[in-house]
Amino acid sequence: MTPPRACRYLGLLGLGVALAISLYMAWTSLQGGAVAGCSGEGSGCHSVLSSKWGYVLGLPVSLTGLPIYGSLLFFSFGASPRSRVLINTLSILVVGAALWFAGIQLLILKAFCPWCCTTHGFAVTGTLLLAFSRRLEPVPRRPVLVGALALPALCGLIALQVFGPAPDQSQRASLGSAGAQQGADHLVSLHDG
């Protein structure tokens, strides 16, 4: 197996793992549960996932990775010269988002989520390996277009997080603990109704 081909397969594997972890984190969050190993109030993981920065427009930020990682996987399997601009644009988004969220964890929250860091690690590594595997292919005619598409999308994500509302943790906590109640004796009441 040639090095570019091995890099391509490893890159696809990395993106697949990032997609799977993002799917797990999004599903768990939407179900009101705690991600494995993140249930402690004082844990860095809990601090990150329950913060304002763990959500975009009230939805888990891990949901934003699903279409990006999925599209990269889909278009990288049969990469054509036409899909190259999209692949490069999404690759810039992956690296930019990873830097953004690493900066948030380091500089603002001063706490780290191992699941988040692992997801971004696999995504960035997969993206870079795929880029390395394509290094012998011709460069797209419009390389400026790649940045022109990726940067506004990344800035939009950042703006939504900076100016967007913080999640209502009281509802999340009550829904998460209500889901653990089982049996005929329990009555779940939401919003005093």
Backbone as a chain_set.jsonl record, in Angstrom:
{"seq": "MTPPRACRYLGLLGLGVALAISLYMAWTSLQGGAVAGCSGEGSGCHSVLSSKWGYVLGLPVSLTGLPIYGSLLFFSFGASPRSRVLINTLSILVVGAALWFAGIQLLILKAFCPWCCTTHGFAVTGTLLLAFSRRLEPVPRRPVLVGALALPALCGLIALQVFGPAPDQSQRASLGSAGAQQGADHLVSLHDG", "coords": {"N": [[0.857, -1.176, 0.0], [0.624, 2.169, -0.888], [2.097, 5.15, 0.557], [0.389, 7.568, 0.304], [-2.122, 6.344, -0.071], [-2.42, 4.842, 2.273], [-2.468, 6.946, 4.106], [-4.84, 8.126, 3.312], [-6.78, 6.158, 3.966], [-6.372, 5.999, 6.747], [-7.014, 8.616, 7.399], [-9.739, 8.699, 6.691], [-10.66, 6.852, 8.564], [-10.064, 8.245, 10.948], [-11.824, 10.458, 10.703], [-14.21, 9.052, 10.718], [-14.233, 8.018, 13.334], [-14.335, 10.439, 14.761], [-16.843, 11.333, 13.905], [-18.48, 9.314, 14.992], [-18.054, 9.666, 17.776], [-19.011, 12.279, 18.089], [-21.685, 11.87, 17.406], [-22.474, 10.155, 19.493], [-22.094, 11.893, 21.717], [-23.895, 13.98, 21.085], [-26.364, 12.604, 20.964], [-26.554, 11.6, 23.597], [-26.633, 13.998, 25.043], [-28.985, 15.184, 24.017], [-30.833, 13.388, 24.967], [-30.84, 13.993, 27.591], [-29.02, 12.855, 29.267], [-25.877, 11.965, 30.876], [-22.623, 12.162, 29.554], [-20.439, 9.411, 29.403], [-18.263, 9.226, 32.121], [-18.405, 11.918, 32.643], [-20.091, 12.83, 34.594], [-19.711, 13.993, 37.086], [-20.066, 16.904, 39.099], [-17.825, 18.588, 39.499], [-16.083, 17.866, 37.514], [-13.918, 18.419, 34.714], [-14.926, 17.808, 32.25], [-17.725, 17.862, 32.621], [-17.961, 20.552, 33.277], [-17.294, 21.804, 30.857], [-19.146, 20.719, 28.974], [-21.593, 21.503, 30.048], [-21.527, 24.201, 29.936], [-22.065, 27.51, 28.523], [-20.673, 27.409, 26.161], [-20.889, 24.86, 25.28], [-23.065, 24.652, 23.702], [-25.013, 25.607, 20.836], [-27.299, 27.835, 19.803], [-29.022, 26.675, 21.654], [-28.768, 23.978, 21.182], [-26.776, 20.969, 21.443], [-23.329, 21.476, 20.903], [-21.938, 19.502, 19.675], [-23.559, 18.568, 17.685], [-23.037, 20.192, 15.505], [-20.763, 19.155, 14.402], [-21.557, 16.802, 13.165], [-22.797, 17.059, 10.449], [-20.587, 18.152, 9.162], [-18.348, 16.379, 9.539], [-19.553, 14.11, 8.477], [-20.08, 14.919, 5.805], [-17.467, 15.366, 4.906], [-16.465, 12.747, 5.056], [-18.191, 11.447, 3.214], [-17.721, 12.835, 0.738], [-15.012, 12.409, 0.474], [-14.672, 9.739, -0.094], [-15.208, 9.275, -2.801], [-13.646, 11.26, -4.064], [-13.712, 13.883, -6.263], [-12.414, 16.196, -8.717], [-14.233, 18.306, -8.683], [-15.453, 18.16, -6.184], [-13.437, 18.867, -4.574], [-13.075, 21.561, -3.723], [-15.135, 21.829, -1.843], [-14.339, 19.848, 0.006], [-11.871, 20.909, 0.864], [-12.776, 23.315, 1.973], [-14.423, 22.392, 4.085], [-12.442, 21.12, 5.526], [-10.874, 23.25, 6.441], [-12.769, 24.388, 8.12], [-12.984, 22.342, 10.073], [-10.411, 22.329, 11.286], [-10.27, 25.017, 12.128], [-12.501, 25.164, 13.902], [-11.682, 23.309, 15.825], [-9.429, 24.61, 16.883], [-10.722, 26.897, 17.909], [-12.453, 25.778, 19.906], [-10.581, 24.516, 21.545], [-9.205, 26.746, 22.448], [-11.284, 28.022, 23.884], [-11.687, 26.162, 25.956], [-9.167, 26.217, 27.195], [-8.559, 28.994, 27.728], [-10.915, 30.35, 28.618], [-12.773, 28.622, 30.021], [-11.003, 27.11, 31.468], [-10.885, 24.392, 31.836], [-11.014, 20.995, 30.753], [-12.545, 18.869, 28.393], [-12.351, 15.553, 27.934], [-13.664, 13.976, 25.979], [-14.412, 15.866, 24.053], [-11.898, 16.903, 23.283], [-10.739, 14.571, 22.286], [-12.453, 14.012, 20.149], [-11.991, 16.282, 18.504], [-9.266, 15.899, 18.101], [-9.157, 13.46, 16.612], [-10.635, 14.322, 14.388], [-9.137, 16.502, 13.322], [-6.677, 15.225, 12.849], [-7.522, 13.248, 11.022], [-8.416, 14.909, 8.947], [-6.031, 16.237, 8.226], [-4.471, 14.042, 7.418], [-5.961, 13.193, 5.211], [-5.629, 15.447, 3.597], [-2.879, 15.302, 3.176], [-2.791, 12.928, 1.721], [-3.876, 13.771, -0.637], [-2.023, 15.399, -1.771], [-0.626, 15.101, -4.178], [-2.461, 15.507, -6.092], [-3.974, 17.716, -8.529], [-4.143, 21.198, -7.728], [-7.063, 23.022, -6.74], [-8.602, 25.381, -8.979], [-9.505, 27.714, -7.865], [-8.325, 28.633, -5.172], [-8.706, 30.688, -3.326], [-11.411, 30.823, -2.996], [-11.977, 28.745, -1.262], [-11.171, 29.642, 1.326], [-12.833, 31.838, 1.388], [-15.306, 30.68, 1.668], [-15.094, 29.072, 3.967], [-14.244, 30.685, 6.167], [-16.355, 32.653, 6.766], [-18.348, 30.853, 7.633], [-17.155, 29.681, 9.888], [-16.798, 31.996, 11.443], [-19.483, 32.615, 11.793], [-20.35, 30.48, 13.441], [-18.798, 31.03, 15.716], [-19.811, 33.582, 16.388], [-22.492, 32.92, 16.97], [-22.08, 31.439, 19.264], [-20.821, 33.263, 20.993], [-22.657, 35.417, 21.195], [-25.032, 34.143, 21.556], [-27.697, 32.628, 23.543], [-27.234, 31.378, 26.896], [-27.47, 27.952, 27.89], [-30.432, 26.652, 29.492], [-29.896, 25.401, 32.404], [-31.38, 24.414, 34.536], [-33.66, 23.194, 33.498], [-32.443, 21.179, 32.001], [-31.226, 19.647, 34.003], [-33.449, 18.787, 35.463], [-34.832, 17.299, 33.556], [-32.934, 15.352, 32.971], [-32.641, 13.999, 35.45], [-35.243, 13.181, 35.803], [-35.556, 11.299, 33.858], [-34.299, 9.148, 34.963], [-36.004, 8.162, 36.822], [-38.11, 5.494, 37.507], [-40.932, 3.332, 37.311], [-44.318, 2.789, 38.522], [-45.084, 4.525, 40.51], [-44.129, 7.059, 40.168], [-44.448, 10.449, 39.242], [-43.971, 12.701, 36.72], [-43.467, 16.072, 36.476], [-43.458, 18.859, 34.511], [-42.561, 22.216, 34.313], [-44.34, 23.037, 36.329], [-46.783, 21.872, 35.629]], "CA": [[0.0, 0.0, 0.0], [1.433, 3.376, -0.99], [1.854, 6.077, 1.678], [-0.822, 8.391, 0.183], [-3.313, 5.515, 0.104], [-2.512, 4.542, 3.709], [-2.909, 8.195, 4.755], [-6.26, 8.322, 2.982], [-7.585, 5.241, 4.773], [-6.276, 6.42, 8.15], [-7.778, 9.858, 7.502], [-11.161, 8.336, 6.706], [-10.912, 6.224, 9.861], [-10.086, 9.319, 11.946], [-13.085, 11.193, 10.568], [-15.282, 8.148, 11.151], [-14.231, 7.994, 14.803], [-14.833, 11.751, 15.198], [-18.284, 11.332, 13.648], [-19.118, 8.422, 15.964], [-18.022, 10.297, 19.1], [-19.947, 13.414, 18.045], [-23.035, 11.307, 17.426], [-22.706, 9.69, 20.864], [-22.234, 13.051, 22.607], [-25.138, 14.685, 20.75], [-27.488, 11.754, 21.362], [-26.607, 11.578, 25.059], [-27.066, 15.319, 25.497], [-30.391, 15.387, 23.652], [-31.637, 12.506, 25.815], [-30.762, 14.501, 28.957], [-28.109, 12.026, 30.039], [-24.503, 12.422, 31.05], [-21.637, 11.43, 28.78], [-19.671, 8.53, 30.288], [-17.113, 9.856, 32.745], [-18.596, 13.367, 32.757], [-21.263, 13.101, 35.423], [-19.385, 14.722, 38.308], [-20.207, 18.368, 39.028], [-16.538, 19.269, 39.448], [-15.213, 17.362, 36.447], [-13.7, 19.339, 33.606], [-15.832, 17.417, 31.168], [-19.046, 18.402, 32.952], [-17.867, 22.016, 33.194], [-17.287, 22.207, 29.448], [-20.376, 20.33, 28.285], [-22.761, 22.202, 30.589], [-21.324, 25.646, 29.821], [-22.632, 28.2, 27.35], [-19.875, 27.052, 24.995], [-21.256, 23.507, 24.876], [-24.327, 24.732, 22.955], [-25.222, 26.612, 19.791], [-28.745, 28.028, 19.663], [-29.702, 25.747, 22.552], [-28.498, 22.591, 20.798], [-25.395, 20.576, 21.745], [-22.389, 21.889, 19.861], [-21.492, 18.299, 18.957], [-24.407, 18.422, 16.49], [-22.438, 20.909, 14.373], [-19.752, 18.301, 13.788], [-22.138, 15.687, 12.41], [-22.845, 17.264, 8.993], [-19.256, 18.457, 8.626], [-17.585, 15.131, 9.462], [-20.256, 13.23, 7.542], [-19.839, 15.39, 4.432], [-16.071, 15.085, 4.571], [-16.365, 11.31, 4.785], [-18.924, 11.132, 1.99], [-17.069, 13.369, -0.453], [-13.641, 11.906, 0.373], [-14.664, 8.382, -0.64], [-15.12, 9.375, -4.254], [-13.241, 12.648, -4.274], [-13.526, 14.325, -7.645], [-11.905, 17.569, -8.738], [-15.316, 19.249, -8.357], [-15.73, 18.139, -4.744], [-12.214, 19.274, -3.875], [-13.287, 22.851, -3.053], [-15.946, 21.55, -0.657], [-13.503, 19.11, 0.959], [-10.909, 21.85, 1.445], [-13.532, 24.253, 2.81], [-14.794, 21.691, 5.315], [-11.205, 20.86, 6.265], [-10.539, 24.489, 7.156], [-13.744, 24.49, 9.215], [-12.63, 21.375, 11.119], [-9.225, 22.812, 12.002], [-10.639, 26.27, 12.794], [-13.382, 24.87, 15.038], [-10.873, 22.652, 16.857], [-8.644, 25.669, 17.539], [-11.674, 27.714, 18.66], [-12.916, 25.096, 21.111], [-9.425, 24.325, 22.428], [-8.988, 28.049, 23.079], [-12.352, 28.227, 24.872], [-11.42, 25.316, 27.116], [-7.929, 26.644, 27.84], [-8.513, 30.388, 28.161], [-12.132, 30.834, 29.27], [-13.307, 27.668, 30.992], [-9.901, 26.54, 32.25], [-11.28, 23.001, 32.071], [-10.948, 20.239, 29.506], [-13.444, 17.741, 28.176], [-11.602, 14.554, 27.168], [-14.44, 13.561, 24.809], [-14.314, 16.94, 23.058], [-10.521, 16.943, 22.783], [-10.536, 13.364, 21.481], [-13.185, 14.211, 18.894], [-11.255, 17.238, 17.676], [-7.993, 15.275, 17.732], [-9.401, 12.543, 15.493], [-11.107, 15.076, 13.221], [-8.019, 17.253, 12.736], [-5.721, 14.25, 12.316], [-8.118, 12.682, 9.814], [-8.425, 15.941, 7.91], [-4.656, 16.453, 7.764], [-4.05, 12.854, 6.67], [-6.619, 13.243, 3.901], [-4.967, 16.5, 2.816], [-1.578, 14.755, 2.775], [-3.005, 11.909, 0.686], [-4.263, 14.463, -1.876], [-0.994, 16.381, -2.117], [-0.171, 14.932, -5.556], [-3.549, 15.864, -7.003], [-3.909, 19.13, -8.92], [-4.758, 22.165, -6.818], [-8.237, 23.66, -7.345], [-8.316, 26.645, -9.662], [-9.924, 28.863, -7.055], [-8.015, 28.378, -3.767], [-9.234, 31.762, -2.486], [-12.808, 30.486, -2.744], [-12.022, 27.862, -0.099], [-11.176, 30.503, 2.504], [-14.006, 32.717, 1.335], [-16.455, 29.911, 2.136], [-14.873, 28.511, 5.301], [-14.116, 31.683, 7.232], [-17.651, 33.156, 7.244], [-19.053, 29.799, 8.375], [-16.509, 29.591, 11.198], [-17.155, 33.227, 12.169], [-20.891, 32.479, 12.176], [-20.396, 29.597, 14.604], [-18.241, 31.77, 16.853], [-20.772, 34.632, 16.754], [-23.645, 32.291, 17.625], [-21.71, 31.042, 20.617], [-20.519, 34.444, 21.812], [-23.839, 36.242, 21.417], [-26.206, 33.302, 21.773], [-28.105, 32.456, 24.94], [-26.703, 30.255, 27.666], [-28.515, 26.933, 28.048], [-31.168, 26.633, 30.754], [-29.427, 24.193, 33.078], [-32.378, 23.873, 35.459], [-34.49, 22.266, 32.732], [-31.645, 20.011, 31.638], [-31.036, 18.814, 35.187], [-34.701, 18.138, 35.841], [-35.146, 16.273, 32.566], [-31.981, 14.261, 33.117], [-32.941, 13.195, 36.625], [-36.57, 12.585, 35.636], [-35.408, 10.12, 33.023], [-33.805, 8.038, 35.768], [-37.107, 7.671, 37.651], [-38.876, 4.446, 36.849], [-41.944, 2.7, 38.149], [-45.666, 3.353, 38.43], [-45.31, 5.481, 41.587], [-43.504, 8.344, 39.885], [-45.139, 11.399, 38.391], [-43.046, 13.703, 36.232], [-44.161, 17.321, 36.231], [-42.596, 19.851, 33.897], [-43.064, 23.588, 34.337], [-45.455, 23.079, 37.284], [-48.021, 21.557, 34.917]], "C": [[0.902, 1.237, 0.0], [1.12, 4.317, 0.17], [0.633, 6.978, 1.499], [-2.104, 7.591, 0.396], [-3.509, 5.168, 1.585], [-2.99, 5.776, 4.469], [-4.389, 8.429, 4.508], [-7.132, 7.438, 3.854], [-7.551, 5.614, 6.253], [-7.048, 7.718, 8.38], [-9.274, 9.602, 7.545], [-11.543, 7.69, 8.035], [-10.996, 7.283, 10.962], [-11.373, 10.118, 11.899], [-14.272, 10.341, 10.997], [-15.381, 8.077, 12.665], [-14.766, 9.321, 15.345], [-16.345, 11.843, 15.012], [-19.018, 10.483, 14.684], [-19.152, 9.047, 17.361], [-18.987, 11.476, 19.146], [-21.386, 12.941, 18.112], [-23.398, 10.832, 18.832], [-22.943, 10.872, 21.81], [-23.54, 13.796, 22.348], [-26.345, 13.89, 21.231], [-27.651, 11.76, 22.881], [-27.121, 12.902, 25.599], [-28.543, 15.555, 25.201], [-31.331, 14.514, 24.482], [-31.626, 12.955, 27.274], [-29.849, 13.69, 29.848], [-26.74, 12.663, 30.163], [-23.589, 11.542, 30.205], [-20.789, 10.622, 29.757], [-18.422, 9.237, 30.809], [-17.263, 11.347, 32.98], [-19.71, 13.737, 33.727], [-20.959, 13.909, 36.674], [-19.455, 16.218, 38.13], [-18.866, 19.061, 38.85], [-15.643, 18.819, 38.315], [-15.087, 18.391, 35.327], [-14.646, 19.069, 32.457], [-17.224, 18.007, 31.402], [-19.045, 19.925, 32.826], [-17.948, 22.501, 31.753], [-18.639, 21.935, 28.798], [-21.612, 21.063, 28.796], [-22.634, 23.72, 30.488], [-22.052, 26.205, 28.597], [-21.943, 27.734, 26.069], [-20.153, 25.628, 24.511], [-22.504, 23.475, 24.003], [-24.266, 25.815, 21.889], [-26.722, 26.674, 19.564], [-29.54, 27.007, 20.48], [-29.5, 24.28, 22.234], [-27.051, 22.237, 21.13], [-24.467, 20.905, 20.577], [-21.872, 20.677, 19.084], [-22.351, 18.035, 17.719], [-23.799, 19.12, 15.276], [-21.384, 20.064, 13.67], [-20.326, 17.223, 12.889], [-22.208, 15.946, 10.901], [-21.466, 17.534, 8.39], [-18.438, 17.178, 8.473], [-18.23, 14.172, 8.464], [-20.023, 13.621, 6.094], [-18.405, 15.126, 4.0], [-15.876, 13.609, 4.246], [-16.994, 10.967, 3.43], [-18.156, 11.584, 0.748], [-15.63, 12.885, -0.608], [-13.58, 10.49, -0.178], [-14.526, 8.405, -2.155], [-14.715, 10.771, -4.65], [-12.984, 12.927, -5.753], [-12.95, 15.735, -7.606], [-12.978, 18.597, -8.362], [-15.583, 19.3, -6.852], [-14.545, 18.632, -3.927], [-12.389, 20.599, -3.137], [-14.095, 22.648, -1.778], [-15.128, 20.83, 0.41], [-12.518, 20.053, 1.635], [-11.594, 22.864, 2.355], [-13.895, 23.612, 4.139], [-13.566, 21.386, 6.167], [-10.764, 22.087, 7.051], [-11.491, 24.688, 8.327], [-13.388, 23.563, 10.373], [-11.459, 21.894, 11.949], [-9.551, 24.101, 12.759], [-11.513, 26.047, 14.012], [-12.609, 24.2, 16.164], [-10.029, 23.678, 17.608], [-9.539, 26.551, 18.406], [-12.052, 27.035, 19.977], [-11.771, 24.773, 22.067], [-9.12, 25.629, 23.163], [-10.027, 28.353, 24.146], [-12.055, 27.433, 26.136], [-10.212, 25.819, 27.899], [-8.039, 28.032, 28.466], [-9.739, 30.853, 28.939], [-12.592, 29.885, 30.366], [-12.244, 27.121, 31.933], [-10.24, 25.121, 32.714], [-11.273, 22.297, 30.721], [-11.915, 19.072, 29.522], [-12.68, 16.711, 27.342], [-12.338, 14.082, 25.911], [-14.305, 14.589, 23.691], [-12.922, 16.968, 22.429], [-10.222, 15.734, 21.901], [-11.231, 13.497, 20.132], [-12.417, 15.14, 17.968], [-9.912, 16.663, 17.235], [-8.145, 14.329, 16.551], [-9.811, 13.298, 14.235], [-9.962, 15.819, 12.535], [-6.998, 16.296, 12.128], [-6.25, 13.629, 11.027], [-8.095, 13.654, 8.657], [-7.026, 16.162, 7.342], [-4.133, 15.255, 6.975], [-4.695, 12.814, 5.284], [-5.981, 14.307, 3.01], [-3.607, 16.007, 2.316], [-1.744, 13.733, 1.652], [-3.379, 12.537, -0.657], [-3.168, 15.386, -2.396], [-0.501, 16.268, -3.557], [-1.248, 15.275, -6.577], [-3.43, 17.335, -7.387], [-4.68, 20.017, -7.939], [-5.981, 22.777, -7.496], [-7.876, 25.012, -7.955], [-8.629, 27.86, -8.807], [-9.608, 28.631, -5.576], [-8.545, 29.465, -2.831], [-10.686, 31.486, -2.122], [-12.949, 29.618, -1.5], [-12.08, 28.685, 1.183], [-12.39, 31.402, 2.554], [-15.266, 31.997, 1.796], [-16.296, 29.474, 3.59], [-14.885, 29.574, 6.393], [-15.446, 32.291, 7.668], [-18.438, 32.109, 8.038], [-18.473, 29.658, 9.776], [-16.837, 30.819, 12.039], [-18.615, 33.196, 12.611], [-21.057, 31.601, 13.399], [-19.909, 30.323, 15.849], [-19.224, 32.838, 17.314], [-21.991, 34.049, 17.455], [-23.309, 31.873, 19.049], [-21.48, 32.254, 21.514], [-21.791, 35.203, 22.168], [-25.106, 35.447, 21.686], [-26.514, 33.131, 23.25], [-27.388, 31.276, 25.59], [-27.815, 29.228, 27.824], [-29.168, 27.022, 29.417], [-30.836, 25.327, 31.468], [-30.458, 23.609, 34.031], [-33.289, 22.888, 34.74], [-33.714, 21.013, 32.379], [-31.481, 19.084, 32.832], [-32.324, 18.089, 35.541], [-35.091, 17.06, 34.838], [-34.214, 15.085, 32.702], [-32.292, 13.398, 34.314], [-34.314, 12.549, 36.516], [-36.492, 11.321, 34.799], [-34.942, 8.909, 33.808], [-34.901, 7.444, 36.639], [-37.888, 6.621, 36.884], [-39.894, 3.886, 37.821], [-43.261, 3.442, 38.058], [-45.908, 4.435, 39.466], [-44.854, 6.892, 41.242], [-44.344, 9.17, 38.917], [-44.123, 12.457, 37.991], [-43.848, 14.939, 35.891], [-43.163, 18.325, 35.679], [-43.289, 21.202, 33.922], [-44.32, 23.707, 35.212], [-46.787, 22.74, 36.631], [-48.505, 20.163, 35.151]], "O": [[1.833, 1.332, 0.8], [0.013, 4.292, 0.709], [-0.117, 7.153, 2.46], [-3.065, 8.098, 0.975], [-4.631, 5.199, 2.089], [-3.82, 5.668, 5.371], [-5.108, 8.881, 5.399], [-8.118, 7.908, 4.422], [-8.574, 5.556, 6.936], [-7.664, 7.901, 9.43], [-9.993, 10.21, 8.337], [-12.621, 7.949, 8.569], [-11.887, 7.232, 11.81], [-11.953, 10.424, 12.94], [-15.23, 10.853, 11.576], [-16.479, 8.075, 13.221], [-15.562, 9.33, 16.285], [-17.045, 12.376, 15.873], [-20.061, 10.891, 15.195], [-20.168, 8.966, 18.052], [-19.703, 11.654, 20.131], [-22.212, 13.542, 18.798], [-24.507, 11.08, 19.306], [-23.88, 10.855, 22.608], [-24.218, 14.201, 23.292], [-27.252, 14.454, 21.843], [-28.762, 11.908, 23.389], [-27.95, 12.926, 26.509], [-29.27, 16.072, 26.048], [-32.494, 14.865, 24.678], [-32.319, 12.371, 28.106], [-29.9, 13.826, 31.07], [-26.48, 13.744, 29.633], [-23.763, 10.324, 30.15], [-20.457, 11.114, 30.835], [-17.629, 9.775, 30.037], [-16.332, 11.985, 33.473], [-20.22, 14.856, 33.678], [-21.88, 14.464, 37.273], [-18.966, 16.754, 37.136], [-18.783, 20.04, 38.109], [-14.539, 19.342, 38.164], [-16.025, 19.133, 35.034], [-15.108, 19.988, 31.781], [-17.824, 18.58, 30.493], [-20.005, 20.515, 32.332], [-18.605, 23.502, 31.469], [-19.211, 22.811, 28.149], [-22.58, 21.228, 28.054], [-23.534, 24.447, 30.909], [-22.575, 25.465, 27.764], [-22.571, 27.674, 25.012], [-19.693, 25.241, 23.437], [-22.957, 22.401, 23.606], [-23.556, 26.81, 22.032], [-27.341, 25.683, 19.177], [-30.595, 26.538, 20.052], [-30.012, 23.419, 22.949], [-26.184, 23.111, 21.104], [-24.786, 20.643, 19.418], [-21.417, 20.82, 17.95], [-21.909, 17.346, 16.8], [-24.018, 18.693, 14.142], [-21.141, 20.238, 12.476], [-19.664, 16.775, 11.953], [-21.718, 15.121, 10.13], [-21.211, 17.182, 7.238], [-17.894, 16.916, 7.401], [-17.536, 13.503, 7.698], [-19.794, 12.759, 5.246], [-18.155, 14.712, 2.868], [-15.201, 13.263, 3.277], [-16.387, 10.278, 2.61], [-17.964, 10.804, -0.185], [-15.08, 12.941, -1.707], [-12.536, 10.076, -0.683], [-13.778, 7.605, -2.717], [-15.369, 11.4, -5.481], [-12.15, 12.286, -6.393], [-12.995, 16.395, -6.568], [-12.664, 19.639, -7.788], [-15.901, 20.358, -6.309], [-14.653, 18.793, -2.711], [-11.892, 20.741, -2.019], [-13.776, 23.234, -0.743], [-15.215, 21.168, 1.59], [-12.349, 20.001, 2.853], [-11.048, 23.231, 3.396], [-13.7, 24.21, 5.196], [-13.645, 21.394, 7.395], [-10.331, 21.973, 8.198], [-11.073, 25.108, 9.406], [-13.483, 23.962, 11.533], [-11.517, 21.893, 13.179], [-9.147, 24.258, 13.912], [-11.297, 26.671, 15.051], [-12.851, 24.489, 17.336], [-9.927, 23.621, 18.833], [-9.156, 26.914, 19.518], [-11.978, 27.652, 21.039], [-11.973, 24.757, 23.281], [-8.815, 25.619, 24.355], [-9.689, 28.886, 25.203], [-12.155, 27.954, 27.246], [-10.233, 25.842, 29.13], [-7.651, 28.22, 29.619], [-9.607, 31.679, 29.841], [-12.78, 30.297, 31.51], [-12.544, 26.718, 33.056], [-9.92, 24.718, 33.832], [-11.496, 22.917, 29.681], [-12.076, 18.384, 30.529], [-12.389, 16.959, 26.172], [-11.706, 13.817, 24.889], [-14.109, 14.233, 22.528], [-12.78, 17.045, 21.209], [-9.534, 15.855, 20.887], [-10.668, 13.14, 19.097], [-12.213, 14.831, 16.794], [-9.469, 16.914, 16.114], [-7.365, 14.381, 15.6], [-9.381, 12.95, 13.135], [-9.832, 15.772, 11.312], [-6.51, 16.526, 11.022], [-5.512, 13.499, 10.05], [-7.792, 13.281, 7.524], [-6.852, 16.264, 6.128], [-3.434, 15.427, 5.977], [-4.05, 12.445, 4.303], [-5.811, 14.096, 1.809], [-3.231, 16.262, 1.172], [-0.926, 13.682, 0.733], [-3.216, 11.906, -1.702], [-3.383, 16.091, -3.382], [-0.004, 17.25, -4.108], [-0.984, 15.327, -7.778], [-2.842, 18.12, -6.643], [-5.718, 19.632, -7.402], [-5.951, 23.028, -8.701], [-6.958, 25.692, -7.495], [-8.059, 28.93, -9.021], [-10.534, 28.446, -4.786], [-8.807, 29.191, -1.66], [-11.139, 31.878, -1.047], [-13.93, 29.739, -0.765], [-12.94, 28.452, 2.033], [-12.917, 31.694, 3.628], [-16.202, 32.64, 2.27], [-17.258, 29.504, 4.358], [-15.487, 29.365, 7.446], [-15.657, 32.437, 8.872], [-19.118, 32.447, 9.007], [-19.219, 29.53, 10.746], [-17.125, 30.692, 13.229], [-18.948, 33.697, 13.685], [-21.823, 31.936, 14.303], [-20.53, 30.242, 16.908], [-19.448, 32.986, 18.515], [-22.474, 34.621, 18.433], [-24.157, 31.944, 19.938], [-21.902, 32.262, 22.67], [-21.98, 35.59, 23.321], [-26.143, 36.025, 22.011], [-25.69, 33.452, 24.107], [-26.993, 30.317, 24.927], [-28.988, 29.597, 27.887], [-28.529, 27.423, 30.391], [-31.418, 24.282, 31.177], [-30.415, 22.411, 34.311], [-33.656, 21.858, 35.306], [-34.252, 19.908, 32.444], [-31.585, 17.865, 32.689], [-32.297, 16.906, 35.881], [-35.623, 16.019, 35.224], [-34.641, 13.938, 32.565], [-32.219, 12.173, 34.217], [-34.533, 11.476, 37.077], [-37.264, 10.384, 35.001], [-35.156, 7.772, 33.387], [-34.747, 6.333, 37.147], [-38.28, 6.843, 35.739], [-39.711, 3.97, 39.035], [-43.321, 4.575, 37.582], [-46.857, 5.205, 39.322], [-45.172, 7.832, 41.97], [-44.87, 8.666, 37.925], [-43.479, 13.049, 38.857], [-44.798, 14.875, 35.111], [-42.143, 18.607, 36.308], [-44.469, 21.31, 33.588], [-45.259, 24.416, 34.851], [-47.821, 23.269, 37.039], [-49.539, 19.769, 34.61]]}, "num_chains": 1, "name": "protein.A"}
